[in-house]
Amino acid sequence: MSREELYRELQNLIIEACHIQEDFPELIDADISLIGPDSPLGLDSLDAVEIVVAVQRHFDVRIGGEESGRQALDTLRALAEFVESHRK
């Protein structure tokens, strides 16, 4: 799977898991903040939990403690890199 395909798959998981209703570009910028006040997606800590659960189920990876989870959910690029490096 190419990096762009992974970005698309992760974006779709995020949109579905967080019940995002707004129209988004075909692919969001991979370097924008996903969670918190700087996020143009308007996602918060509850959304982060939904994303973690969706990513873990879909990709069969384990997003561990608070610090590694925070790093993995920083941006779409960080999440893709985490998934790539932890896939079985």
C-alpha positions in Angstrom: 0.0 0.0 0.0 1.4 3.4 -1.0 1.7 6.2 1.6 -1.1 8.2 -0.2 -3.4 5.1 -0.1 -2.7 4.8 3.6 -3.4 8.5 4.2 -6.8 8.0 2.4 -7.6 4.9 4.4 -6.8 6.6 7.7 -8.7 9.8 6.7 -11.8 7.7 5.9 -11.4 5.9 9.3 -11.2 9.2 11.1 -14.2 10.6 9.3 -16.2 7.5 10.1 -15.1 7.0 13.7 -15.6 10.6 14.6 -18.9 11.0 12.7 -17.6 14.1 10.8 -20.3 15.5 8.6 -18.5 18.4 6.9 -17.1 18.0 3.4 -13.4 17.5 3.4 -11.0 17.7 0.5 -10.2 14.4 -1.1 -7.1 14.2 1.1 -6.5 16.5 4.1 -3.0 17.9 4.6 -0.9 15.2 6.2 0.9 17.7 8.5 -2.1 19.4 10.2 -2.9 18.7 13.8 -5.5 16.0 14.2 -6.6 16.7 17.8 -6.8 19.8 19.9 -7.3 23.5 19.5 -5.0 23.7 16.5 -7.0 21.0 14.6 -9.1 22.4 11.7 -11.1 19.2 12.0 -12.4 20.2 15.5 -11.5 16.9 17.1 -11.0 16.5 20.8 -9.8 13.9 23.3 -13.0 11.8 23.0 -12.5 11.7 19.2 -8.9 10.6 19.9 -10.2 7.5 21.7 -12.5 6.8 18.8 -9.6 7.1 16.4 -7.4 4.8 18.5 -10.0 2.1 18.6 -10.8 2.3 14.9 -7.1 2.2 13.9 -6.3 -0.7 16.3 -9.2 -2.7 14.9 -8.6 -1.9 11.3 -4.8 -2.3 11.2 -4.3 -4.8 14.0 -1.8 -2.5 15.8 -1.7 -1.5 19.4 -1.5 2.2 20.3 -0.1 2.0 23.8 0.4 4.5 26.6 -0.6 8.2 26.7 2.7 9.5 25.3 2.9 7.1 22.3 -0.8 7.7 21.6 -0.3 11.4 21.6 2.6 11.2 19.3 0.8 8.8 16.9 -2.2 11.1 16.8 -0.3 14.3 16.2 -0.8 14.4 12.4 -2.0 12.1 9.7 1.6 11.6 8.7 2.6 10.6 12.2 -0.4 8.2 12.4 0.6 6.6 9.0 4.2 6.2 10.1 3.0 4.6 13.4 0.8 2.2 11.5 3.5 1.3 9.0 6.1 0.7 11.7 3.8 -1.4 13.9 1.8 -3.5 11.4 2.2 -7.3 11.8 
